[in-house]
């Protein structure tokens, strides 16, 4: 595939990324890229596997239309990559499909099901009119480390890389196709959001993703990508980790660290102005309360 390097826009809609495998890519919205996630699906001999279900009614309408432009087969399985609302609120439209996720992801959805939609309305009021009549579906199948799904001769390996973007992330690897759906383990040209995870753990998770034999990578946000783009996000995470540790050792506040940290082109990524401080605060939270002092 040819990968668009334009930072200001990218091709949206349906993308065929392998035979019978598709990515559904969204652009930016009224809050930058926040809430405008990607999804995907794999067409098997008897049913379709959907990967994430987006976050509003109209987004889901577009996704379902895209699926039906390819196949009339029923959706038999939904894989949820993590519990954030922009990846799960469309699940009810695929019932009675089975729904699978990591066990921590299910726990978060079950705990928040009664308030999830209302909290999303409050956080994103411009999206509120698009959130009517959405029942939250709690997944019925969970796994701990990894599980394989077989669609005819094709294997989908669903695995948990450890604490990263959240404590319940899952990626979907198609080894025969050298293809990887990452969920929000990968933000492409969009600033990663570590507010519920661990930057250190996320670095280790991305290193593990890069060790896979994947040529095409579908991120949770941003355009379909290659290994170089994933490696670039890893560079951001390492910069935030090291820069925050250094700023903490100097006694700087997270706000001071955010103001002076040298980010280069990363400051041009979507949503950096909103997420940089959160990412730095996440690193600070993992460090000793008082910076070490020399004797």
QUIZI-V66589 format. One record per run of one state. SS is the DSSP state (alpha for helix, beta for strand, coil for the rest). FROM is the first residue (numbers start at 1). TO is the last residue. Records with the same first field share a line. If there is no record, write none. Layout:
SS=FROM-TO / FROM-TO
This chain:
coil=1-12 / 19-20 / 26-28 / 30-31 / 33-38 / 44-47 / 52-56 / 69-74 / 80-84 / 88-90 / 95-97 / 113-115 / 124-124 / 131-140 / 144-145 / 152-153 / 160-170 / 178-178 / 188-189 / 191-198 / 211-215 / 222-224 / 226-226 / 250-253 / 261-263 / 269-269 / 271-271 / 286-295
beta=13-18 / 21-25 / 29-29 / 32-32 / 39-43 / 48-51 / 75-79 / 98-102 / 141-143 / 146-151 / 154-159 / 171-174 / 179-187 / 190-190 / 216-221 / 225-225 / 270-270
alpha=57-68 / 85-87 / 91-94 / 103-112 / 116-123 / 125-130 / 175-177 / 199-210 / 227-249 / 254-260 / 264-268 / 272-285
